């Protein structure tokens, strides 16, 4: 079905194929991936799929929340 164009693979399937060692970018675009970058894991692939399904407004919110969470650094406990 993928080869016929009647179905597209979802992020979980692509992540599993990537985990098996396939170059997903090459499969989808015919261009090789930059091998210096780490491959996304399944959680990253699912997050990216969710982001792509959001409205433009919700993408803006999702980016803001992600950036805010990424900057959180636990403070040492003084005692």
C-alpha positions as CSV (number, residue, x, y, z in Angstrom):
1,X,0.0,0.0,0.0
2,X,2.9,2.4,0.7
3,X,4.4,1.7,-2.7
4,X,1.1,2.1,-4.4
5,X,0.5,5.5,-2.7
6,X,-2.7,4.4,-1.2
7,X,-1.4,4.7,2.4
8,X,1.3,6.8,4.1
9,X,3.4,5.4,7.0
10,X,2.8,7.1,10.3
11,X,5.5,8.4,12.7
12,X,5.6,5.2,14.8
13,X,6.2,3.0,11.8
14,X,8.9,5.3,10.5
15,X,10.6,5.4,13.9
16,X,10.6,1.6,14.0
17,X,12.1,1.4,10.5
18,X,14.7,3.9,11.6
19,X,15.5,1.8,14.7
20,X,16.1,-1.1,12.3
21,X,18.8,1.1,10.6
22,X,17.0,2.6,7.6
23,X,17.6,6.1,6.5
24,X,14.0,7.5,6.7
25,X,14.9,10.8,4.9
26,X,16.3,8.8,2.0
27,X,13.2,6.6,1.9
28,X,10.9,9.6,1.8
29,X,12.9,12.1,-0.2
30,X,15.7,10.3,-2.0
31,X,18.2,12.5,-0.2
32,X,20.6,11.1,2.4
33,X,20.3,12.2,6.0
34,X,23.1,14.1,7.8
35,X,24.6,11.2,9.7
36,X,26.2,13.6,12.2
37,X,22.8,14.2,13.8
38,X,21.2,11.6,16.1
39,X,18.2,9.7,14.8
40,X,14.9,10.7,16.6
41,X,13.6,8.1,19.0
42,X,9.9,7.0,19.0
43,X,8.9,9.7,21.5
44,X,10.4,12.4,19.4
45,X,8.7,11.0,16.3
46,X,5.3,11.0,18.0
47,X,5.9,14.6,19.2
48,X,6.8,15.7,15.7
49,X,3.7,14.0,14.3
50,X,1.5,15.7,16.9
51,X,3.2,19.1,16.1
52,X,2.5,18.7,12.4
53,X,-1.2,18.0,13.1
54,X,-1.7,21.2,15.1
55,X,-3.1,24.4,13.9
56,X,-0.7,27.2,13.4
57,X,-1.8,28.8,16.7
58,X,-1.4,25.6,18.6
59,X,2.1,25.1,17.1
60,X,3.1,28.5,18.4
61,X,1.8,27.5,21.9
62,X,3.5,24.1,21.7
63,X,6.8,25.7,20.8
64,X,6.6,28.1,23.6
65,X,5.8,25.4,26.2
66,X,8.6,23.2,24.8
67,X,11.1,26.0,25.0
68,X,10.0,26.9,28.5
69,X,10.3,23.3,29.7
70,X,13.7,22.9,28.1
71,X,15.0,25.8,30.0
72,X,13.9,24.5,33.4
73,X,16.9,23.5,35.5
74,X,16.4,21.9,38.9
75,X,17.6,24.1,41.7
76,X,19.9,22.5,44.3
77,X,18.2,21.8,47.6
78,X,19.8,23.9,50.4
79,X,19.8,22.3,53.7
